[in-house]
Amino acid sequence: MKHKLLLATRNHGKVIEFQRILEAIAPGEIKLISLDSFPNLGDVEETGSSFQENALLKATQMSKATGLAAIADDSGICIDALGGAPGIYSARWAGVHGNDQANNEKVLDQLKDVTAEERGAHFTCVAALALPDGRTHTEEGRFLGEILNSPMGENGFGYDPIFKPRGFEISCAQMSPEQKDSLSHRGKALRALAPHAIELLNSLR
């Protein structure tokens, strides 16, 4: 029997990615429930100062609000030449939350005079699980690469079209979903979290 787990996001692309990754890790173990099932719940304001704080905020608040075990993540791109920015402000980098095109254009503009050797970057993801009894667990994943000079590819979402993983000549947006999952920050974080999540969910029975 599958464990029911609330995914504390309304980002459709992220819902699809989470379900695909978790199904590959633990087939038949976890059934995700989208936050869209709770239309009266507002989004959690990300007031933390780190990926971990924001992930825990979202997971714990939604678990308390629904009485369900909840999972959430906070993730973003960190660019060496920009001192680690956008960081936890990735989704709001252009001043408009969730505007991928505006975010990408701002990053490219900020790096227009930066050489190829100085365009290093990495994605970070912290995935958090929160149980109704207050227990939590978090795991982190990183994805190393560099920023391209212009977008390439149409798969994925967010910064995928301008991020080239280390050791590849294509962007994340040119990878198959399964190829990206095997390398990505979110894939790594969820693979680390999954066994702990199943153990904790089993303890609720």
MDTraj code that builds the backbone (N, CA, C; nanometers):
import mdtraj as md
import numpy as np

residues = "MET LYS HIS LYS LEU LEU LEU ALA THR ARG ASN HIS GLY LYS VAL ILE GLU PHE GLN ARG ILE LEU GLU ALA ILE ALA PRO GLY GLU ILE LYS LEU ILE SER LEU ASP SER PHE PRO ASN LEU GLY ASP VAL GLU GLU THR GLY SER SER PHE GLN GLU ASN ALA LEU LEU LYS ALA THR GLN MET SER LYS ALA THR GLY LEU ALA ALA ILE ALA ASP ASP SER GLY ILE CYS ILE ASP ALA LEU GLY GLY ALA PRO GLY ILE TYR SER ALA ARG TRP ALA GLY VAL HIS GLY ASN ASP GLN ALA ASN ASN GLU LYS VAL LEU ASP GLN LEU LYS ASP VAL THR ALA GLU GLU ARG GLY ALA HIS PHE THR CYS VAL ALA ALA LEU ALA LEU PRO ASP GLY ARG THR HIS THR GLU GLU GLY ARG PHE LEU GLY GLU ILE LEU ASN SER PRO MET GLY GLU ASN GLY PHE GLY TYR ASP PRO ILE PHE LYS PRO ARG GLY PHE GLU ILE SER CYS ALA GLN MET SER PRO GLU GLN LYS ASP SER LEU SER HIS ARG GLY LYS ALA LEU ARG ALA LEU ALA PRO HIS ALA ILE GLU LEU LEU ASN SER LEU ARG".split()
xyz = np.array([
    [0.0849, -0.1200, 0.0000],
    [0.0000, 0.0000, 0.0000],
    [0.0875, 0.1238, 0.0000],
    [0.0517, 0.2197, -0.0817],
    [0.1309, 0.3410, -0.0915],
    [0.1101, 0.4313, 0.0299],
    [0.2178, 0.4987, 0.0690],
    [0.2075, 0.6048, 0.1682],
    [0.1581, 0.7313, 0.0985],
    [0.0627, 0.8002, 0.1590],
    [0.0178, 0.9278, 0.1054],
    [0.1090, 1.0382, 0.1580],
    [0.1560, 1.1195, 0.0685],
    [0.2518, 1.2235, 0.1039],
    [0.2142, 1.3510, 0.0307],
    [0.1901, 1.4582, 0.1048],
    [0.1533, 1.5856, 0.0443],
    [0.2782, 1.6560, -0.0062],
    [0.2761, 1.6949, -0.1325],
    [0.3849, 1.7737, -0.1882],
    [0.3465, 1.9203, -0.1792],
    [0.4207, 1.9948, -0.0990],
    [0.3832, 2.1328, -0.0655],
    [0.4280, 2.2317, -0.1721],
    [0.3701, 2.2179, -0.2918],
    [0.3968, 2.3132, -0.3995],
    [0.2804, 2.3130, -0.4965],
    [0.2642, 2.4231, -0.5682],
    [0.1684, 2.4301, -0.6779],
    [0.2406, 2.4393, -0.8125],
    [0.3714, 2.4196, -0.8104],
    [0.4515, 2.4216, -0.9323],
    [0.4301, 2.2897, -1.0069],
    [0.3579, 2.2955, -1.1184],
    [0.3199, 2.1731, -1.1894],
    [0.4416, 2.0959, -1.2382],
    [0.5420, 2.1680, -1.2886],
    [0.6627, 2.1015, -1.3353],
    [0.7332, 2.0267, -1.2243],
    [0.7344, 2.0856, -1.1066],
    [0.8007, 2.0214, -0.9929],
    [0.7216, 1.8991, -0.9458],
    [0.5888, 1.9057, -0.9500],
    [0.5060, 1.7910, -0.9118],
    [0.5375, 1.6709, -1.0006],
    [0.5449, 1.6953, -1.1316],
    [0.5758, 1.5877, -1.2258],
    [0.7147, 1.5312, -1.1978],
    [0.8118, 1.6195, -1.1723],
    [0.9496, 1.5754, -1.1483],
    [0.9597, 1.4935, -1.0201],
    [0.8974, 1.5408, -0.9123],
    [0.8982, 1.4678, -0.7848],
    [0.8400, 1.3282, -0.8023],
    [0.7234, 1.3200, -0.8664],
    [0.6560, 1.1908, -0.8807],
    [0.7411, 1.0945, -0.9621],
    [0.8008, 1.1447, -1.0692],
    [0.8842, 1.0605, -1.1550],
    [1.0067, 1.0092, -1.0791],
    [1.0721, 1.0968, -1.0034],
    [1.1917, 1.0574, -0.9289],
    [1.1560, 0.9584, -0.8191],
    [1.0517, 0.9872, -0.7419],
    [1.0149, 0.8998, -0.6303],
    [0.9667, 0.7636, -0.6792],
    [0.8979, 0.7607, -0.7918],
    [0.8507, 0.6334, -0.8451],
    [0.9677, 0.5474, -0.8908],
    [1.0724, 0.6121, -0.9430],
    [1.1912, 0.5374, -0.9847],
    [1.2693, 0.4859, -0.8640],
    [1.2698, 0.5640, -0.7552],
    [1.3442, 0.5257, -0.6346],
    [1.2724, 0.4146, -0.5588],
    [1.1419, 0.4330, -0.5383],
    [1.0648, 0.3406, -0.4544],
    [0.9314, 0.3109, -0.5227],
    [0.9332, 0.2254, -0.6237],
    [0.8102, 0.1967, -0.6990],
    [0.6965, 0.1490, -0.6086],
    [0.5818, 0.2138, -0.6206],
    [0.4646, 0.1711, -0.5466],
    [0.4622, 0.2074, -0.3999],
    [0.5645, 0.2793, -0.3514],
    [0.5725, 0.3077, -0.2075],
    [0.5042, 0.4382, -0.1680],
    [0.5116, 0.5390, -0.2550],
    [0.4663, 0.6729, -0.2171],
    [0.3683, 0.7271, -0.3194],
    [0.2539, 0.7720, -0.2727],
    [0.1562, 0.8385, -0.3575],
    [0.1546, 0.9867, -0.3209],
    [0.1968, 1.0712, -0.4156],
    [0.1992, 1.2142, -0.3896],
    [0.0602, 1.2745, -0.4035],
    [0.0274, 1.3640, -0.3122],
    [-0.0954, 1.4424, -0.3192],
    [-0.0534, 1.5864, -0.3444],
    [-0.1037, 1.6453, -0.4498],
    [-0.0663, 1.7823, -0.4846],
    [-0.1335, 1.8821, -0.3913],
    [-0.0687, 1.9938, -0.3722],
    [-0.1275, 2.1019, -0.2923],
    [-0.2537, 2.1564, -0.3585],
    [-0.2702, 2.1298, -0.4884],
    [-0.3918, 2.1719, -0.5570],
    [-0.5158, 2.1031, -0.5004],
    [-0.4958, 1.9929, -0.4261],
    [-0.6087, 1.9259, -0.3609],
    [-0.6622, 2.0073, -0.2434],
    [-0.5906, 2.1110, -0.2053],
    [-0.6306, 2.1970, -0.0925],
    [-0.6353, 2.3418, -0.1404],
    [-0.7353, 2.3759, -0.2241],
    [-0.7405, 2.5098, -0.2850],
    [-0.7552, 2.6230, -0.1844],
    [-0.8026, 2.5927, -0.0642],
    [-0.8209, 2.6989, 0.0348],
    [-0.6930, 2.7320, 0.1114],
    [-0.5895, 2.6493, 0.0925],
    [-0.4625, 2.6761, 0.1594],
    [-0.3777, 2.7706, 0.0757],
    [-0.3251, 2.8746, 0.1396],
    [-0.2343, 2.9651, 0.0704],
    [-0.0944, 2.9071, 0.0654],
    [-0.0106, 2.9636, -0.0202],
    [0.1286, 2.9205, -0.0268],
    [0.2031, 2.9674, 0.0966],
    [0.3042, 2.8928, 0.1364],
    [0.3869, 2.9287, 0.2514],
    [0.4886, 3.0330, 0.2081],
    [0.4981, 3.1404, 0.2825],
    [0.5954, 3.2447, 0.2510],
    [0.7356, 3.1958, 0.2877],
    [0.8268, 3.2080, 0.1941],
    [0.9639, 3.1604, 0.2147],
    [1.0458, 3.2697, 0.2841],
    [1.0439, 3.2667, 0.4164],
    [1.1121, 3.3708, 0.4945],
    [1.2447, 3.3238, 0.5517],
    [1.2847, 3.2006, 0.5202],
    [1.4096, 3.1476, 0.5731],
    [1.5312, 3.2109, 0.5073],
    [1.6465, 3.1902, 0.5688],
    [1.7719, 3.2455, 0.5168],
    [1.8580, 3.1380, 0.4518],
    [1.8023, 3.0191, 0.4313],
    [1.8755, 2.9109, 0.3666],
    [1.7768, 2.8191, 0.2970],
    [1.8280, 2.7358, 0.2068],
    [1.7425, 2.6369, 0.1401],
    [1.6781, 2.5449, 0.2433],
    [1.7538, 2.5039, 0.3435],
    [1.7011, 2.4119, 0.4444],
    [1.5868, 2.4754, 0.5224],
    [1.6047, 2.6002, 0.5647],
    [1.4983, 2.6670, 0.6413],
    [1.3710, 2.6789, 0.5590],
    [1.3840, 2.7167, 0.4333],
    [1.2646, 2.7319, 0.3501],
    [1.1952, 2.5989, 0.3234],
    [1.2734, 2.4943, 0.2972],
    [1.2130, 2.3621, 0.2742],
    [1.1374, 2.3154, 0.3980],
    [1.1986, 2.3325, 0.5141],
    [1.1331, 2.2918, 0.6381],
    [1.0096, 2.3760, 0.6673],
    [1.0156, 2.5058, 0.6399],
    [0.8991, 2.5919, 0.6597],
    [0.7794, 2.5396, 0.5809],
    [0.8023, 2.5105, 0.4543],
    [0.6928, 2.4657, 0.3681],
    [0.6392, 2.3303, 0.4116],
    [0.7295, 2.2365, 0.4406],
    [0.6847, 2.1025, 0.4784],
    [0.6119, 2.1032, 0.6122],
    [0.6668, 2.1694, 0.7129],
    [0.6066, 2.1657, 0.8466],
    [0.4735, 2.2408, 0.8513],
    [0.4671, 2.3549, 0.7848],
    [0.3420, 2.4311, 0.7883],
    [0.2293, 2.3580, 0.7156],
    [0.2619, 2.2948, 0.6048],
    [0.1579, 2.2222, 0.5315],
    [0.1182, 2.0928, 0.6028],
    [0.2117, 2.0303, 0.6717],
    [0.1773, 1.9117, 0.7497],
    [0.0824, 1.9489, 0.8630],
    [0.1119, 2.0595, 0.9305],
    [0.0243, 2.1050, 1.0389],
    [-0.1133, 2.1433, 0.9869],
    [-0.1171, 2.2075, 0.8711],
    [-0.2442, 2.2568, 0.8170],
    [-0.3345, 2.1440, 0.7694],
    [-0.2759, 2.0332, 0.7245],
    [-0.3554, 1.9254, 0.6653],
    [-0.3609, 1.7988, 0.7503],
    [-0.2710, 1.7851, 0.8473],
    [-0.2626, 1.6623, 0.9252],
    [-0.1986, 1.5475, 0.8496],
    [-0.1383, 1.5771, 0.7348],
    [-0.0720, 1.4761, 0.6534],
    [0.0795, 1.4888, 0.6641],
    [0.1484, 1.3806, 0.6364],
    [0.2930, 1.3919, 0.6165],
    [0.3144, 1.4753, 0.4906],
    [0.4126, 1.5646, 0.4952],
    [0.4341, 1.6551, 0.3819],
    [0.5810, 1.6582, 0.3441],
    [0.6031, 1.6765, 0.2153],
    [0.7380, 1.6888, 0.1626],
    [0.7463, 1.8194, 0.0846],
    [0.8619, 1.8829, 0.0911],
    [0.8837, 2.0078, 0.0180],
    [1.0316, 2.0203, -0.0109],
    [1.0614, 2.1075, -0.1049],
    [1.2021, 2.1367, -0.1274],
    [1.2193, 2.2858, -0.1477],
    [1.3419, 2.3308, -0.1310],
    [1.3792, 2.4643, -0.1760],
    [1.5069, 2.4452, -0.2549],
    [1.5104, 2.5064, -0.3694],
    [1.6242, 2.4849, -0.4570],
    [1.6525, 2.6113, -0.5357],
    [1.7735, 2.6195, -0.5863],
    [1.8096, 2.7347, -0.6661],
    [1.9471, 2.7193, -0.7244],
    [1.9794, 2.8111, -0.8116],
    [2.1098, 2.8114, -0.8761],
    [2.2003, 2.9122, -0.8055],
    [2.3254, 2.8750, -0.7896],
    [2.4241, 2.9589, -0.7232],
    [2.5402, 2.9801, -0.8205],
    [2.5642, 3.1038, -0.8586],
    [2.6591, 3.1347, -0.9656],
    [2.7852, 3.1970, -0.9065],
    [2.8994, 3.1354, -0.9369],
    [3.0266, 3.1773, -0.8775],
    [3.0545, 3.3256, -0.9014],
    [3.0387, 3.3713, -1.0252],
    [3.0740, 3.5089, -1.0605],
    [2.9804, 3.6119, -0.9985],
    [2.8675, 3.5656, -0.9457],
    [2.7722, 3.6558, -0.8803],
    [2.7737, 3.6374, -0.7290],
    [2.8817, 3.5791, -0.6775],
    [2.8950, 3.5624, -0.5335],
    [2.7963, 3.4644, -0.4737],
    [2.7511, 3.3689, -0.5550],
    [2.6556, 3.2701, -0.5052],
    [2.5107, 3.3046, -0.5325],
    [2.4838, 3.4218, -0.5880],
    [2.3478, 3.4600, -0.6253],
    [2.3072, 3.3828, -0.7520],
    [2.1786, 3.3685, -0.7787],
    [2.0629, 3.4110, -0.7024],
    [2.0411, 3.3364, -0.5702],
    [2.0944, 3.2158, -0.5539],
    [2.0779, 3.1449, -0.4277],
    [1.9330, 3.1188, -0.3940],
    [1.8968, 3.1435, -0.2694],
    [1.7596, 3.1133, -0.2264],
    [1.6563, 3.2063, -0.2902],
    [1.7035, 3.3085, -0.3625],
    [1.6110, 3.3995, -0.4297],
    [1.5925, 3.3642, -0.5764],
    [1.6322, 3.2428, -0.6151],
    [1.6284, 3.2034, -0.7558],
    [1.4935, 3.2290, -0.8215],
    [1.3864, 3.1881, -0.7578],
    [1.2541, 3.2004, -0.8191],
    [1.2064, 3.3450, -0.8260],
    [1.2747, 3.4350, -0.7540],
    [1.2345, 3.5764, -0.7515],
    [1.3452, 3.6665, -0.8047],
    [1.4410, 3.6070, -0.8746],
    [1.5604, 3.6804, -0.9191],
    [1.5243, 3.8011, -1.0037],
    [1.4238, 3.7898, -1.0892],
    [1.3859, 3.8997, -1.1777],
    [1.2805, 3.9906, -1.1154],
    [1.2432, 3.9603, -0.9915],
    [1.1420, 4.0419, -0.9251],
    [1.0009, 3.9921, -0.9461],
    [0.9865, 3.8869, -1.0263],
    [0.8552, 3.8282, -1.0513],
    [0.8650, 3.6795, -1.0224],
    [0.7989, 3.6330, -0.9189],
    [0.8092, 3.4932, -0.8777],
    [0.7620, 3.4004, -0.9883],
    [0.8470, 3.3033, -1.0237],
    [0.8079, 3.2018, -1.1199],
    [0.8210, 3.2408, -1.2652],
    [0.8760, 3.3595, -1.2964],
    [0.8917, 3.4016, -1.4359],
    [1.0262, 3.3509, -1.4869],
    [1.0263, 3.2279, -1.5417],
    [1.1509, 3.1638, -1.5826],
    [1.2267, 3.2452, -1.6869],
    [1.1551, 3.2959, -1.7854],
    [1.2219, 3.3696, -1.8925],
    [1.2896, 3.4948, -1.8384],
    [1.2196, 3.5677, -1.7526],
    [1.2782, 3.6892, -1.6959],
    [1.3984, 3.6574, -1.6078],
    [1.3887, 3.5500, -1.5302],
    [1.5014, 3.5098, -1.4458],
    [1.6233, 3.4743, -1.5303],
    [1.6027, 3.3958, -1.6358],
    [1.7128, 3.3551, -1.7220],
    [1.7756, 3.4750, -1.7921],
    [1.6917, 3.5645, -1.8406],
    [1.7434, 3.6829, -1.9095],
    [1.8255, 3.7706, -1.8158],
    [1.7830, 3.7812, -1.6903],
    [1.8591, 3.8625, -1.5958],
    [1.9950, 3.7999, -1.5672],
    [1.9988, 3.6668, -1.5487],
    [2.1265, 3.5993, -1.5252],
    [2.2204, 3.6207, -1.6433],
    [2.1708, 3.6002, -1.7643],
    [2.2550, 3.6157, -1.8827],
    [2.3055, 3.7593, -1.8966],
    [2.2220, 3.8547, -1.8645],
    [2.2647, 3.9948, -1.8701],
    [2.3733, 4.0231, -1.7667],
    [2.3581, 3.9670, -1.6467],
    [2.4570, 3.9872, -1.5417],
    [2.5926, 3.9274, -1.5798],
    [2.5910, 3.8235, -1.6637],
    [2.7142, 3.7523, -1.6988],
    [2.7650, 3.7854, -1.8389],
    [2.7113, 3.8873, -1.9029],
    [2.7449, 3.9137, -2.0433],
    [2.8928, 3.9431, -2.0649],
    [2.9639, 3.9945, -1.9646],
    [3.1058, 4.0245, -1.9789],
    [3.1946, 3.9238, -1.9059],
    [3.1367, 3.8125, -1.8622],
    [3.2102, 3.7105, -1.7867],
    [3.2605, 3.6029, -1.8825],
    [3.3866, 3.5671, -1.8702],
    [3.4463, 3.4689, -1.9614],
    [3.3932, 3.3289, -1.9330],
    [3.4146, 3.2393, -2.0294],
    [3.3686, 3.1011, -2.0162],
    [3.4300, 3.0341, -1.8943],
    [3.5559, 3.0656, -1.8651],
    [3.6257, 3.0039, -1.7524],
    [3.5696, 3.0485, -1.6179],
    [3.4953, 3.1578, -1.6172],
    [3.4444, 3.2143, -1.4917],
    [3.2938, 3.1967, -1.4755],
    [3.2344, 3.1065, -1.5532],
    [3.0885, 3.0924, -1.5523],
    [3.0423, 2.9700, -1.4723],
    [3.1256, 2.9266, -1.3772],
    [3.0896, 2.8129, -1.2940],
    [2.9646, 2.8383, -1.2114],
    [2.8872, 2.7328, -1.1886],
    [2.7629, 2.7445, -1.1109],
    [2.7235, 2.6072, -1.0597],
    [2.6335, 2.6056, -0.9633],
    [2.5761, 2.4783, -0.9191],
    [2.4334, 2.5002, -0.8723],
    [2.3529, 2.3991, -0.8917],
    [2.2198, 2.3946, -0.8323],
    [2.2314, 2.3296, -0.6948],
    [2.1547, 2.3793, -0.5996],
    [2.1405, 2.3155, -0.4688],
    [1.9927, 2.2879, -0.4435],
    [1.9640, 2.1725, -0.3871],
    [1.8279, 2.1389, -0.3454],
    [1.8327, 2.0795, -0.2058],
    [1.7466, 2.1282, -0.1179],
    [1.7230, 2.0631, 0.0108],
    [1.5793, 2.0133, 0.0104],
    [1.5631, 1.8832, 0.0295],
    [1.4309, 1.8207, 0.0385],
    [1.4010, 1.7942, 0.1854],
    [1.2807, 1.8298, 0.2280],
    [1.2418, 1.8155, 0.3686],
    [1.1137, 1.7352, 0.3811],
    [1.1122, 1.6478, 0.4790],
    [0.9922, 1.5711, 0.5151],
    [0.9475, 1.6157, 0.6530],
    [0.8177, 1.6384, 0.6698],
    [0.7621, 1.6724, 0.8008],
    [0.6436, 1.5814, 0.8297],
    [0.6416, 1.5251, 0.9492],
    [0.5319, 1.4376, 0.9910],
    [0.4366, 1.5136, 1.0819],
    [0.3111, 1.4695, 1.0899],
    [0.2139, 1.5375, 1.1765],
    [0.2551, 1.5403, 1.3240],
    [0.3409, 1.4453, 1.3664],
    [0.3829, 1.4438, 1.5068],
    [0.5029, 1.5350, 1.5334],
    [0.5456, 1.6098, 1.4305],
    [0.6519, 1.7078, 1.4497],
    [0.7908, 1.6626, 1.4076],
    [0.8083, 1.5341, 1.3786],
    [0.9398, 1.4872, 1.3345],
    [0.9693, 1.5358, 1.1923],
    [1.0972, 1.5653, 1.1668],
    [1.1383, 1.6115, 1.0345],
    [1.2685, 1.5437, 0.9936],
    [1.2938, 1.5472, 0.8639],
    [1.4224, 1.4992, 0.8122],
    [1.4512, 1.5756, 0.6840],
    [1.5780, 1.6154, 0.6650],
    [1.6171, 1.6860, 0.5438],
    [1.7402, 1.6208, 0.4816],
    [1.7523, 1.6374, 0.3509],
    [1.8701, 1.5934, 0.2764],
    [1.9002, 1.6959, 0.1682],
    [2.0286, 1.7077, 0.1332],
    [2.0716, 1.8055, 0.0337],
    [2.1371, 1.7371, -0.0864],
    [2.1157, 1.7951, -0.2038],
    [2.1820, 1.7490, -0.3247],
    [2.2375, 1.8666, -0.4023],
    [2.3503, 1.8447, -0.4730],
    [2.4115, 1.9497, -0.5552],
    [2.4357, 1.8985, -0.6966],
    [2.4344, 1.9917, -0.7912],
    [2.4480, 1.9619, -0.9331],
    [2.5441, 2.0646, -0.9916],
    [2.6656, 2.0223, -1.0274],
    [2.7711, 2.1132, -1.0700],
    [2.7683, 2.1363, -1.2200],
    [2.8039, 2.2586, -1.2619],
    [2.8082, 2.2893, -1.4037],
    [2.8483, 2.4319, -1.4290],
    [2.7951, 2.4884, -1.5357],
    [2.8277, 2.6266, -1.5715],
    [2.7122, 2.6887, -1.6473],
    [2.7150, 2.8226, -1.6565],
    [2.6103, 2.8965, -1.7262],
    [2.6495, 2.9161, -1.8715],
    [2.5580, 2.8836, -1.9626],
    [2.5797, 2.9014, -2.1048],
    [2.5675, 3.0488, -2.1437],
    [2.6042, 3.0815, -2.2670],
    [2.5915, 3.2184, -2.3168],
    [2.4498, 3.2496, -2.3636],
    [2.3733, 3.1449, -2.3946],
    [2.2358, 3.1634, -2.4393],
    [2.1586, 3.0354, -2.4119],
    [2.0258, 3.0422, -2.4048],
    [1.9454, 2.9234, -2.3752],
    [1.9581, 2.8166, -2.4835],
    [1.9505, 2.6903, -2.4406],
    [1.9544, 2.5767, -2.5326],
    [1.8547, 2.4718, -2.4847],
    [1.7613, 2.4316, -2.5698],
    [1.6685, 2.3243, -2.5366],
    [1.5379, 2.3729, -2.4778],
    [1.4391, 2.2826, -2.4763],
    [1.3040, 2.3190, -2.4328],
    [1.2481, 2.2273, -2.3251],
    [1.3232, 2.1262, -2.2822],
    [1.2745, 2.0395, -2.1754],
    [1.2961, 2.1075, -2.0403],
    [1.2334, 2.0547, -1.9371],
    [1.2564, 2.1065, -1.8026],
    [1.1923, 2.2420, -1.7796],
    [1.2394, 2.3091, -1.6755],
    [1.1843, 2.4398, -1.6402],
    [1.2901, 2.5155, -1.5605],
    [1.2596, 2.6381, -1.5238],
    [1.3537, 2.7178, -1.4455],
    [1.4783, 2.7526, -1.5253],
    [1.5942, 2.7294, -1.4641],
    [1.7217, 2.7646, -1.5269],
    [1.7779, 2.6531, -1.6159],
    [1.7025, 2.5483, -1.6392],
    [1.7523, 2.4348, -1.7179],
    [1.8104, 2.4750, -1.8546],
    [1.7481, 2.5690, -1.9281],
    [1.8016, 2.6006, -2.0615],
    [1.9364, 2.6722, -2.0612],
    [1.9768, 2.7306, -1.9484],
    [2.1041, 2.8041, -1.9475],
    [2.2101, 2.7369, -1.8609],
    [2.1805, 2.6152, -1.8113],
    [2.2745, 2.5438, -1.7252],
    [2.3291, 2.4214, -1.7968],
    [2.4617, 2.4140, -1.8114],
    [2.5278, 2.2993, -1.8722],
    [2.5957, 2.2180, -1.7630],
    [2.5516, 2.0943, -1.7403],
    [2.6129, 2.0120, -1.6363],
    [2.7591, 1.9827, -1.6658],
    [2.8363, 1.9686, -1.5596],
    [2.9786, 1.9379, -1.5738],
    [2.9959, 1.8055, -1.6493],
    [3.0843, 1.8086, -1.7511],
    [3.1125, 1.6886, -1.8280],
    [3.0217, 1.6677, -1.9479],
    [2.9274, 1.7594, -1.9715],
    [2.8345, 1.7480, -2.0832],
    [2.8475, 1.8681, -2.1761],
    [2.8020, 1.8518, -2.2993],
    [2.8011, 1.9606, -2.3964],
    [2.6594, 2.0034, -2.4301],
    [2.5648, 1.9634, -2.3487],
    [2.4253, 2.0017, -2.3669],
    [2.3726, 2.0617, -2.2369],
    [2.2653, 2.1370, -2.2485],
    [2.2034, 2.1949, -2.1297],
    [2.1107, 2.0942, -2.0629],
    [2.0680, 2.1254, -1.9415],
    [1.9684, 2.0409, -1.8737],
    [1.8410, 2.0305, -1.9566],
    [1.8075, 2.1388, -2.0280],
    [1.6845, 2.1407, -2.1068],
    [1.6952, 2.0578, -2.2336],
    [1.8136, 2.0050, -2.2631],
    [1.8302, 1.9158, -2.3769],
    [1.8403, 1.7696, -2.3341],
    [1.8399, 1.7457, -2.2043],
    [1.8470, 1.6102, -2.1515],
    [1.7082, 1.5472, -2.1464],
    [1.7038, 1.4148, -2.1493],
    [1.5775, 1.3470, -2.1227],
    [1.5460, 1.3632, -1.9739],
    [1.4190, 1.3548, -1.9360],
    [1.3863, 1.3661, -1.7945],
    [1.4617, 1.2647, -1.7080],
    [1.4748, 1.1412, -1.7566],
    [1.5422, 1.0379, -1.6786],
    [1.6913, 1.0663, -1.6660],
    [1.7522, 1.1177, -1.7713],
    [1.8947, 1.1520, -1.7673],
    [1.9182, 1.2644, -1.6664],
    [1.8331, 1.3646, -1.6702],
    [1.8466, 1.4749, -1.5752],
    [1.8258, 1.4260, -1.4321],
    [1.7246, 1.3416, -1.4099],
    [1.6967, 1.2915, -1.2750],
    [1.8169, 1.2209, -1.2142],
    [1.8925, 1.1496, -1.2977],
    [2.0052, 1.0713, -1.2471],
    [2.1208, 1.1584, -1.2005],
    [2.1222, 1.2847, -1.2414],
    [2.2334, 1.3748, -1.2112],
    [2.1948, 1.4926, -1.1242],
    [2.0682, 1.5281, -1.1250],
    [2.0269, 1.6574, -1.0722],
    [2.0325, 1.6684, -0.9207],
    [2.0343, 1.7926, -0.8757],
    [2.0307, 1.8251, -0.7339],
    [1.9053, 1.7690, -0.6679],
    [1.7913, 1.7787, -0.7360],
    [1.6668, 1.7275, -0.6778],
    [1.6670, 1.5756, -0.6732],
    [1.7171, 1.5146, -0.7789],
    [1.7275, 1.3687, -0.7799],
    [1.8162, 1.3177, -0.6675],
    [1.9306, 1.3833, -0.6463],
    [2.0225, 1.3416, -0.5402],
    [1.9596, 1.3600, -0.4024],
    [1.8933, 1.4736, -0.3815],
    [1.8314, 1.4998, -0.2513],
    [1.7205, 1.3988, -0.2228],
    [1.6383, 1.3684, -0.3225],
    [1.5275, 1.2750, -0.3010],
    [1.5755, 1.1313, -0.2853],
    [1.6819, 1.0946, -0.3565],
    [1.7359, 0.9595, -0.3375],
    [1.7912, 0.9415, -0.1966],
    [1.8492, 1.0490, -0.1409],
    [1.8994, 1.0420, -0.0033],
    [1.7856, 1.0429, 0.0972],
    [1.6791, 1.1160, 0.0663],
    [1.5672, 1.1304, 0.1599],
    [1.4750, 1.0093, 0.1616],
    [1.4564, 0.9437, 0.0472],
    [1.3531, 0.8405, 0.0324],
    [1.3583, 0.7298, 0.1371],
    [1.4742, 0.6677, 0.1648],
    [1.4727, 0.5595, 0.2642],
    [1.4340, 0.6074, 0.4038],
    [1.4775, 0.7269, 0.4398],
    [1.4395, 0.7833, 0.5702],
    [1.2900, 0.8138, 0.5716],
    [1.2392, 0.8654, 0.4600],
    [1.0963, 0.8988, 0.4516],
    [1.0114, 0.7731, 0.4684],
    [1.0468, 0.6653, 0.4011],
    [0.9682, 0.5419, 0.4097],
    [0.9738, 0.4857, 0.5512],
    [1.0925, 0.4904, 0.6124],
    [1.1041, 0.4428, 0.7508],
    [1.0173, 0.5235, 0.8461],
    [1.0196, 0.6554, 0.8305],
    [0.9394, 0.7416, 0.9181],
    [0.7910, 0.7235, 0.8907],
    [0.7526, 0.7123, 0.7647],
    [0.6117, 0.6925, 0.7328],
    [0.5615, 0.5573, 0.7859],
    [0.6442, 0.4557, 0.7782],
    [0.6073, 0.3249, 0.8355],
    [0.5837, 0.3346, 0.9847],
    [0.6578, 0.4214, 1.0526],
    [0.6453, 0.4334, 1.1985],
    [0.5143, 0.4978, 1.2400],
    [0.4450, 0.5610, 1.1438],
    [0.3159, 0.6245, 1.1766],
    [0.2018, 0.5248, 1.1812],
    [0.2231, 0.4061, 1.1266],
    [0.1160, 0.3080, 1.1193],
    [0.0840, 0.2492, 1.2569],
])
top = md.Topology()
chain = top.add_chain()
for i, resn in enumerate(residues, 1):
    res = top.add_residue(resn, chain, resSeq=i)
    for name in ("N", "CA", "C"):
        top.add_atom(name, md.element.get_by_symbol(name[0]), res)
traj = md.Trajectory(xyz[None], top)
